[in-house]
Amino acid sequence: MQDAALQRKLKQRIHEFDPLSLLLLLKHWGYNLDQIIFYSHADIVSQDSLFRSIDFYRHPRHYVKIEVNMGLLGSQSTLPSYFFKRMNQDNTDVGKFTDFMHFLDHPMLLTLFRSIYPEIDTRIFPDYEESKALQLQLLNIRSPASLHQFFQIAFPELVVKVDKTVLKREIKSRPFIVGRNSIGSNHFLGSTFKAHVQGIRVDLFSEEEFCNNGDAWVNVINRRLEQFIFPILKKAGAELEVYLVLLGEKQWARLHAGQLGYDVFKGGQTRARRMRVFSGNVLN
């Protein structure tokens, strides 16, 4: 449970939250779903936020009540207008009627949020991350189509191109023992051996070398590979090469012997500048 200062701050900014962020924050503070009560705000006008208020209670137990701008008493209620007309009649106890509507509100709103965000519903997914990993195994992760989708999600700012290709790999050898090992595909003379393997080449196209926050795209790509792509590919293993292609730049200028400056017509390369960000095997 959190102190009163943080609770007051949450009350002031409750209108800025979406359901998942709010539920995760309350879970971090020690509130489970069975300690959260949702009820609708009675209004006939649509509001500019989903949540209107939140209150914390300690007696007779710790729980939270969250007022939502939707539900049975909200502006887009599914209740017939008959019920709202009865609320305006003198012989109707508005307080009891509202409490009864709030009693029905909670299971409806909770079911709605559970269906939108299945990761918070432990009844269906006791471990949501494990469930996602099992579902991911049903896909052909190493196919160009799957990898294109993964990279496009990880790099929405860049244009992604994925192709199958043949990659060169340098294989290190164990010490060769005369009389015990035979030369072949598994043993060879020398410390290294170059082989051709089937792999995937990913080109990430950008107009600029730096992203909007000033960080180099090379550094951003390396971080996102470690954070998003590699954890997925490690489960299946893949030979991978990733290039950053800068469309707004050409090759580096070079000074040749006897020539001062850079000649883009004679011997100059006009293709975009390519930088290899990663090359290797992704495997646990």
N, C-alpha and C positions, 0 to 999 in steps of 0.2 A: 504494500500500500504506500501511496505517496503522501507528502505533507500537504498542508492546506494551501501553501503558496502555489504549488504546481496545479492543484485542483482549481484554484481561482483563475489561473492563466488559461487552463483548458476551457473553463466556462466562458471566458471572454472571447475565445477564438474557435468555439465549437462550430460556427457556421463555415469555417474554412476546411473542415475535414470531410473526406469521403469515407464510406463505411469500412473499407478494409483498413485504412490507416487508423481510424478510431478504435476498431476492435483489436488491432495489434497493439496499440498503445495501452489499452485497458488490460490486455493479456499480460503485457510486460509489467504492469502495476499489480498483477496478481488477481485480476477479475476474470473468472471463467464465464462462458456463455450463460450458465445457469444462474449467474449473479447479475445479469443485465436484463433490464425490463424496457421494452420499447412501447411507446404509445403515441398516438397521432395528435397533432395540433389542430384544434377546431378552427377552421377558417374557410372562407369562400373564395379567397384570392390566392393565386399561385405565388410562391415565395422564391427568392433568388438563391436559396441554400437548402440542402437536404435536412440538416439538423438545426433545431431551434434552441434547445437548451439541454443541459445535463446536470443532474443532482446526485450527490454522493450521500449515502446513509450508512450508519454504523449500528443502528438498533432496529429491530432485534438481531439483525445480522448485517454483514457488509454486503451491500448491493448498490447498483447504479440504475437510475431511471433516465432514459433518453427520450426527449420529445422530438418527434420526426414530422417533417412537413409533408407527410403522405400517410395514407391509411384510411380507416373507415370514416374519420371525421375531417379528412383533408379536403382540399379544393377539388381533387380528382377522385373523390370517393366513389366506390361501386354501390353504395347504398342508394336505394330509391329515395326520391325527394320526400316521400311520405314521412320518413323517420325524422327528417329535419323540420318538417312542419309540426310534428308532435312536440319537438323540443321547444317551440315557441308558444305552445298552449299552456294556459295557467294550471291545468290539472296534471301536468307532467313534472316529475321531480328531475330537473335537469342534471343535478349532481349525480344521482343514482344512474340515470341513463348514460351519462358520460363515463362513469366508472365501468359500466357494463361494456360499453364500446371499447374502452381501453383494455379490458380483460380479453376481448376478442382480437384486439390489435396486435398484442405481443406475439402470439404464435404465427400470425400471418406475416408480420414484418421479419421475424426471425427466420422463418422458412424462406422468405424472399432473399435475404442476405446470404443465407447458407447456399442457396441455389446459384447465386451470382458468384460467390467466392467459395468454391468447394474446399479450398485449402484450410478453411477455418472449421470445417465440419468433420470432427474426428469420428463421428458415427459411420461415415462413408469411407473416409481415408484416415485410418489411425496414424499413418505416417505419409504425409502428402508427397514429400521429396522422394521417398522410396517408391511410391506409386508412379510418380512421373518417370523415374528411372526404368521401371518395369515396362511402362508404355513406350518409352524410347527404344527399348530393345526390339520392339516389333517393326521398327523402321530400318531401312537399309541406310545406315548413317553415312557410309562411305560413297554413296552415289552422288554424282554432280548435282542432281536436283535437290537432294536433302541438304548438302553442304551449301548450296547457293541460298537456300532459305535460312539456314543458321547464320551465315555471314551477313545476309541482308538485315536480319534482326539485330545482330551485334553492331553493324556499321550502317545505320540508316542514312548517314550523311554522305556516304560514298556510293559510287556505282560498282557493282560486284560482277565479276566474270569468273566462272569456274569451268575448267577443262580437264579432261583426262590427258595424261602425258607420260613420257618415259623419263625417269629421273636417274641421275648418276649418284651412286652411293659408294662410299669408301668403307669397306669392311675390314676391321682389325683382326689379325690372326693371333692365335695362341702359339706359344713356342713349339716348333716342329721337332719331333724326336725321331731320329733316324732308327729304323727297325721297328717302330711302333705305329707310325702314321703312314698312310698312303696318300699320295697326291691326288686330288680330285676336287669335287665341289665343296667339300667340307674342310679340306686341308690344302694349303698352298705354301710355297716358299715366299719369304718376305714378311714384312710386318703388316702391310695393308694390301687390299685387293679391291679394284674398282669394278662395280657391277651395275647393270641396268635393271631398274625395277619399275613396275607400274605404280603410278602415283597420281596425285591431283595438284594442279597449279591454280592458285587463286590470285587474280589481279584485282586490286582495289584502286579505282580511279578517283583522282582528286585534282581540282584546279589549283589548289594552294598547298604549300608545304606545311603550313601551320593551321591548326583549327581555330575556332572562334575565341577560345580562352588563351591563345598564345602558345599552347603546347605543341610540339612537333608531332605530326601525324605518326611518325615512326614509333614514338614512345606510346602514343595512345593505342595504336594497333597492338603493340606488344602486351600492354596491360589487358586489353579486352580479349586477346587470345588466351591469356592465362586465366582470365576470370570467366569467360563464357564458352569459348570454342574447345579448348583442350579438355576440360572436364567431361565433355560429351564424347569427343573422339577417343579418349583414353579407354573407354569401355570396349571399343571395337578395334582400335589401332588403325593407323593410316600413314602412308608416306605423303608428306605435304610440303609444298612450297608456297609461300605467300609473298607477293610483290606489291609495292606501292608505286603506282604509275602517276606521275605528275604531268598533267596535260598542259599546264601553263608554262612548262619549262622544257628546254632542250637539254642536250648533253652538256657536261661541264666544259668550259672553254679550256683548250690546251695549246700550249706554245710549242711548235715543232722547231726542229733545228733550222736555222737560217730564215725563220719567219717570225715576225713580230705581230701579234694579234690573232684573231680567230676568223678563218675564212669559211663561211657557211656554204659557199658554192663549190669550192674545190676540196673534195675529201671530207666535207662537213657532214655530220649525221643530223637528219631532220626529225627523227622519231622522238617521241616523248621520253622524258627521263624516267628510268626504272630503277627502283631500289629493292633489293631482296631483304625482306624483314625476317623471314624464318624459312629454314630448310632442314628437314629431318623427319624422323619417325615419331609419331605421337602414339605412345603406348604406355600402359600402366607398368 
